[in-house]
Each structure stands twice: as structure tokens, then as C-alpha cells.
Amino acid sequence: MQYLLLIYEEENRFANLGKSEMDKELAEYRAFGKEFASAIQGGNALQPTGTATTVRVREGRRLTTDGPYAEAKEHLGGYYLVEARDLDQAIAIAAKIPGARSGSIEVRPIQKFS
Amino acid sequence: MSAKLEVAELDRLCRAEWGRLLSALIRDFGDFDFAEEVLQDAFASALVEWAARPPSSPRGWLYAAARHNAIDQLRRRGRFEGKLAALAETAEREAPAADAFDEERTVPDERLRLIFTCCHPALASEAQVALTLRTLCGLTTDEIARAFLVPTSTMAQRLVRAKAKIRGAGIPYSVPSAVELPDRLAEVMAVIYLVFNEGYSAAKGDALVRGELCAEAIRLAQVVRSLLPEPLSELEGLLALMLLHDARRATRVDVRGELVLLADQDRGRWDRAQIDEGRTLLQTALRRGPAGPYALEAAIAAVHAEATRAEDTDWRQIAGLYQRLHALHASPVVALNHAIAVSMADGPRAALPLVDALERQLAGYHLWHATRADLLRRLGRSDAAIISYRRAHALAQNAVERRYLERRLSELTHSY
């Protein structure tokens, strides 16, 4: 099965991270990528929510607003698409994402249309 | 079995065999709903067919009939390939000789996988409980709804959603790996204890249904215990705890439905055989390793059970056990129980400061006020006791507990 692992984190934490701490965290993400290279099918880090734009179309009119979809303490900061045998394996991979220690990982199975 | 099959007899069989048969069918066909459907149909046809020819092995017959039915349906749906084709072959070979089954060999017991799936941490606690009662214990949706005092439609929804999540999210039908096993077993034990407590707490609902929940929780713990490859002392502790509590269940409420305190219960009516079973099991658990929270709670229940009269209770030992429990699992409710034991061992004066120290954490808990009221009453401070009993009464949800507090209040106000 395929799962999307969504990484929710407090953005402030990154803004306040020093250079060496940031390098350490990036190295952890690289190590994670290497460890699960065979399961990971895609993934990206996202720019901060300050760059986000939300678009809706209502009654044919396009409404564009500044900012992320929902104002919350933690925001979507990145994701991985992984292949896993079952939810237990997906959870085990999610728990190894460095962001799981400071933020939360939402594990979402990919919908298949036959 | 009599020539004419009684519906009640079949109901009993259904309750006894449902979990094991379903666990095998889910393994065969990989789908909860489908397995449930074909098993239900097998029981329905048993009612008709056994009247003419009762099988030598009801379990084997039901399994064969359900598989036969399942393969038939899959064939008609045209989803018939690979693994299923192989299954169909064996099922067809077995079906004609269904009543000659060696049931132990032919019906696999997959209940351990089933309980780990039902108690998966990705499911909400109330869904875990409902699924466990439905699939392993064979309670109907309606019975579970009545036990939890929710409308049947709500309970049906809860079960449908839980099964949809198992299917959609890929929750595995397997016993977890050795690394995950301790946490997952803790989750299973928590669900079993939740079922038991739902039955044991006199808070609400029909006494008969509640008694059944206690019995089912005990049976679940026994099943898990018999299927685990290695003994687990905490599971034995939990089973001992439930046996010891359940042995007193009949004396907890009097004929008018009033709550009877431990001190006032008719100890002659405690189930001595079950108490002995619980104590033996607890000793086994304690020999096996350091006592965990369930074993410590069982030890407390055992000390109570050992006292043939309330005044013979070894409260000092109980206070010590609560202290150990608090060291493992610091909680204000455990601290309150420790204070109560101290009040019984050393008097209310020694216990009052311990209770007062918990005010910040427990000011919204009716039993904190009731305990404090009791200590004040025993110290002869009636005015303060009345105020505390009133606060307890205002916070208590349970009708039986409220009536108990009302009786205490009227005793105090009348003694003026």
C-alpha cells in the first residue's frame, strides 16, 4: 500500500534554529532518506506558510487569500510518499522521521480508484 | 443435542464459537464484513439443517458451511483467482464430510491476530471496545449498544467506521513483531479492563448485561493467555484482578439496587472458589516477575478478599500496596486510595492532611469530597462533614452513589 506521511511542525522552531542545529537536523533527514530509500517514493520539504496562498472557487468566482488553509499552531511542513506492507510498517517509518520528535506525522493511506 | 435444535442452544453456541470461527474466516478471506456475513448465514442454516441431522462437530460444520458459502459467493461475483481457487478446492473436498471433522485440527484459532487488530492503537478506544465485543465475543450490535447506553444506530455506525478504517488504512491482521509486542499487549489489556470496568461499575444500565461484560472480559483475558507463546505476568495480574473483583459483584448492590460499601457487604456470599482462583493466579504472576500495576491492584483486592470480616482487613498492607502502585503510576486517585487505607490503619487524623494535599488535583471529583466528608465525620466535625457531603452529592453522577450520600447526610443532620 502507499501512504502519504504528512509532517506537521511549529514553524517558529525552524526560524529559531541555529546553523549547527539546522545542519544536524538536515543530516538526520538525509540519514532517514537513506535508511528508507527502498520505501520512499517521493517527498519534499515545503517553504514556510508565509509563502502560502489559498484558492477557492465559489459560484464561479475565484477567491485568493494569503496564508495557509487553516491557522493552527502546527503546519504542514513537508511530506513523504512511501510504499509499506501495512499500517504498522507505515507507522514504523513515520516514527523515524526526525520531525516526529518535535511535531506530528499524519499517516494517510492513498486512495485507489479502480 | 436434542433432535429439535433449540434456538437458545444455538445462541449459546454462537456466543461460545463466534470469535474463533470468525478469526479463521477473516484469515481465509481477508475481510471482516464478508467473514461476518458468511458466518451469520452458517448459523442460520444450522438452525434448519441440524434439526434433521445434528453434526458430530458443530464447530467444524459451521466452519465448513461458512467457507463453502463464501467460495460460492466469490465465484458468483467473479472474483475467483489464485489463492481463492486453492481455498475453494480444499473447502469442496472437506465439505461433504463436514460432520466427521476433527475440529481442533481443521478450524484454526486466529483469535490472537483478531484481538491485536481490534485493539490496534490506530483505532479510537471506544471503537476498539466495540469491535472486540462484536468480533471476539459475538455480542450483537444491539447488545453492545445497550451495554454502553447509546442508540443501536450509533453503535452500528461506530462498528462500520472502525471496519472501514481497518480495510482502508491497511491495519494488519497479525500478531505484532517482538519489538512492538509489549506496547500492543498493554493496549489489548487496557481494552479488556475497559470492558470489565464498564460491566463492573454500577454507574448505569441493566445488571444482567453488565454481568455479561465482566464475564466476557474474563474470558478474553483467558483466551489471550492461552494463546500467547510466552506467559505474561501482567496479564495474569489483570486476570486475577478481574476474578477477585467479579467474585464480589453480587454483593455490591442490595435488593433495592442500593450501593453496598465493601465494609457492609455480605462476605458469606462472595464467590470463594473464584477468589481462590484469583489468588493462585496472582501468586503465579508475582513469582514470575516484579509486580506491575494490575498485579498490585489484584494484590489489594486479594487482601480485602482474605478478610472474613471487614474489621479483620489488613489496612496497613493495603496502604503499602497503594504506595507501591503510586510509585509505578503516580496518580491523585491512587493517592486518595492510599489516604483512605491510612485512615483505616492509623485513624482519620493521620489521613486528613494526605487528603487535603490532593485538593488542587481532585476538587472536581465527588469521591475526594466524599472521602474528606467521611474523615471529618469520624473526627466528630459534623458541620464541616455536611458541607463536604453536599459538595460530593452535587458532583456525583451515579444515582446509587447519590442515594448513599443522601443517607449519610440525613444521618448527620438528624443526629443534631
Interface residues (C-beta under 8 A of the other chain):
Chain A: M1 Y3 A84 R85 D86 L87 D88 A90 I91 V107 P109
Chain B: H120 A122 G168 A169 G170 I171 P172 S174 P176 S177 E180
